[in-house]
Amino acid sequence: MAISTNDLKNGMTLNLDDGLFNVIEFQHVKPGKGGAFVRTKLRNLRSGAVIERTFRADEKLDQAIIDKRDTQFLYRDGDDYVFMDQTTFDQTNVSPATLGEAANFLKVGDGANLQMYKEEIVGIELPASVELTVTETEPGLQGDRVSGARKPATLETGFVVQVPLFINVDEVIKVDTRTGEYMTRA
């Protein structure tokens, strides 16, 4: 679907010659001399690379329609992650490379939105935070409450996060999926 650069919005996905790009930000510029143009910052959906690109005002671009499918993570099949579509109950195998950092926060039974372009998975949308159990960390000592002090903790997914000194094994903590940082006890 062709759209004008005047209709760009943050979060919109474009199908350019170099691949699929998500619009991070854009700015319409009208210099005193010469024609107007649109300066954009775009993120490549496949590689994650961020580029800056300038387009002429009213230039036509191809908008990519991204289908978001509500899925549930079922299990791991070798290296692949198996998701089930919540409406059709179809199962889809997804490689860890496609999931990227999101694989660190997935546990069996969790919901996620798979972002599809045609039949290709181009991304995954997780909740803002997830609750995960600490499987390994140094024991917290009584009176160990130094403000800001942190220690590494391994979570049930194998992801290592920095937690406060008072967190112990088998405690459930909230982790921010956008930054990968400890938020609070659950």
C-alpha positions in Angstrom: 0.0 0.0 0.0 1.6 3.3 -1.1 1.6 6.2 1.3 3.0 9.7 1.2 5.9 10.8 3.4 3.5 13.5 4.7 1.4 10.7 6.3 4.3 9.0 8.2 3.7 8.1 11.9 5.9 6.7 14.6 5.7 2.9 14.7 4.6 2.6 11.1 6.4 -0.2 9.1 7.8 0.6 5.6 8.8 -1.9 2.9 11.9 -0.2 1.3 14.4 -1.6 -1.2 16.8 -2.5 1.7 14.1 -4.4 3.7 11.4 -3.8 6.3 11.9 -0.7 8.5 10.0 0.6 11.5 9.7 4.4 11.8 11.2 5.4 15.1 10.9 9.2 14.6 10.4 11.6 11.7 10.6 15.4 11.2 9.1 17.5 8.4 11.6 20.2 7.4 10.8 23.2 5.3 14.0 25.2 4.6 13.8 28.8 3.6 15.3 27.9 0.2 14.5 24.7 -1.8 11.9 22.0 -1.4 10.6 20.5 1.8 11.8 17.1 3.0 11.2 14.5 5.7 14.1 13.4 7.9 13.5 9.9 9.4 15.1 7.5 11.8 14.3 3.9 10.9 15.0 0.5 12.5 15.5 -2.5 10.4 13.1 -5.2 11.6 15.3 -8.1 10.6 18.8 -6.9 11.8 17.8 -4.2 14.4 20.1 -1.7 12.9 19.0 2.0 13.1 19.6 4.2 10.1 18.7 7.8 9.2 17.2 8.5 5.8 15.8 11.6 4.1 12.9 11.6 1.7 11.4 14.4 -0.4 8.1 15.8 0.8 5.2 14.0 -0.7 7.4 11.0 -2.0 5.4 7.8 -2.2 6.6 4.9 0.0 5.3 1.3 0.3 3.7 0.6 3.7 4.1 -2.9 5.0 1.1 -4.3 6.8 2.2 -6.2 9.9 -0.2 -8.9 11.2 0.0 -9.4 15.0 -0.9 -12.9 16.1 -1.8 -13.6 19.7 0.2 -16.7 20.6 1.2 -18.8 23.6 4.7 -20.3 24.1 4.3 -24.1 24.4 7.7 -25.7 24.6 11.2 -25.9 23.1 11.8 -28.3 20.2 15.6 -28.7 20.0 16.8 -25.1 19.4 13.4 -23.9 18.2 10.6 -22.3 20.2 7.1 -23.6 19.5 4.2 -21.1 19.7 0.5 -21.8 19.3 -1.9 -19.4 17.7 -4.7 -18.6 20.2 -7.4 -18.4 17.5 -6.5 -21.1 15.0 -4.5 -23.3 17.3 -1.8 -23.7 14.6 1.7 -24.4 15.9 4.7 -22.4 14.6 8.4 -23.1 15.1 10.4 -20.0 15.7 14.2 -19.9 15.7 16.1 -18.2 18.6 17.7 -15.8 16.0 14.2 -14.5 15.1 13.3 -14.0 18.8 16.5 -12.2 19.7 16.6 -10.9 23.3 12.9 -11.9 23.8 14.1 -15.6 24.2 15.6 -14.6 27.6 12.1 -13.8 29.0 10.0 -16.7 27.7 8.7 -19.5 29.9 6.2 -22.2 29.1 2.6 -20.9 29.0 3.5 -17.3 28.5 1.6 -15.2 25.9 3.3 -13.2 23.2 2.3 -11.4 20.0 4.2 -12.7 16.9 4.6 -9.9 14.3 4.2 -11.4 10.8 4.8 -9.9 7.4 3.2 -12.2 4.8 4.3 -15.6 6.2 7.6 -14.4 7.7 8.0 -13.7 11.5 9.7 -10.3 11.8 9.4 -9.7 15.5 7.8 -10.5 18.8 6.0 -8.3 21.3 6.2 -9.3 25.0 4.5 -7.8 28.0 6.4 -4.9 29.6 7.5 -7.1 32.5 7.5 -10.8 33.3 7.8 -12.8 36.6 10.6 -15.3 36.7 12.1 -17.5 39.4 15.7 -17.1 40.6 17.4 -20.5 40.2 20.9 -19.6 41.2 22.5 -16.7 43.2 24.8 -16.1 46.1 22.9 -16.3 49.4 21.7 -13.0 50.9 23.1 -12.3 54.4 21.2 -10.8 57.3 21.8 -7.1 57.4 23.1 -7.0 53.8 21.1 -4.0 52.8 23.7 -1.7 51.3 21.9 0.8 49.1 22.5 0.1 45.4 24.6 -3.0 45.8 23.9 -5.7 43.3 24.8 -9.4 42.6 24.2 -11.6 39.6 21.3 -14.0 39.6 20.4 -16.7 37.1 16.7 -17.0 36.2 14.7 -20.0 35.2 15.2 -19.1 31.5 19.0 -19.1 31.9 19.1 -15.3 31.7 21.5 -13.5 34.2 20.3 -10.3 35.8 21.7 -8.0 38.5 19.5 -8.1 41.6 19.8 -6.5 45.1 21.7 -8.4 47.8 18.6 -9.6 49.7 17.2 -11.7 46.8 17.6 -15.5 47.3 17.1 -18.7 45.3 13.5 -19.7 44.5 12.2 -16.1 44.9 10.0 -14.8 42.1 11.1 -11.4 40.7 9.7 -9.0 38.1 12.1 -8.3 35.1 11.6 -5.5 32.6 11.5 -7.1 29.1 12.6 -3.9 27.3 15.8 -3.3 29.3 16.4 -6.7 30.9 16.7 -5.2 34.4 15.4 -6.2 37.8 12.3 -4.3 38.8 10.9 -5.7 42.1 10.0 -8.9 44.0 6.7 -10.4 42.7 
